[in-house]
């Protein structure tokens, strides 16, 4: 755990002093989380699946439909 903070630091938590936190706007964690969600939803680009994976999913769906009918 000695180097835990070097490897991962939550983007939502604020470890500043109360005075610094207040000076920077004093946002509650739910406000920070809501802003982060909006950012992710507007900027995230979904990588397309490889063609072989798309084909396999198609085969699975087709087989499932045939079994249900």
N, C-alpha and C positions, 0 to 999 in steps of 0.2 A: 504494500500500500504506500510505500515511501514515495514512489513516482507516479502515483495514480493521477494526480492533477495534471501532470505533464502529458498524459495520454488522453485524458478525457475531461472536458469541462463543460458543464451544461450551459447552453446558450440562454437558458431561461433564468437561471439563478444569478443573483447579483451579490457578490461577496464584498462589495464596497462598504465603507462605513455608512451609518445612517445619514450623516450630513452629506456625503457625496451622492448617495442614492437620491436624497431629497433634491439636491442641487441639479441633478440630471433629469428631473421630472418626476421622480418618485412613483414609477409605474408598478402596479401590483403584478404578481406573477401571471395571473389570468389575462391581464392586458398585454403583457409581453408575449404570452403564448398565442393569443388571438392574432397579434400582429405577425408573428412568425408563421402561423398557419396561412394567413392571407398571402404572405410573401411566397411561401412554398407553392400554393395553388396558382399563383400568377406567373411564376418563373420556371416551374419544373417542366422538363421536357422528357416525355416517355420514350425510352429507347425501343425500337421495334424488335419483335422477337425474330430470331433466325428463321429462315424459310423452312428448315426441316422441323422445327418446333411447331410452327404454324400448321404444317401438313399433318403432324401427329395429333395435334389438338382437333383438327378437322376430322381425322379418322375416328378419334375417340367419340366426338359428338355424333357422327354419323352412326356408329355402332350403338350408342346409347339410344338414339332415336329409333333405330330398327328394333331394339329390344323392347322399347316401350309400346310400340305399335302392334 
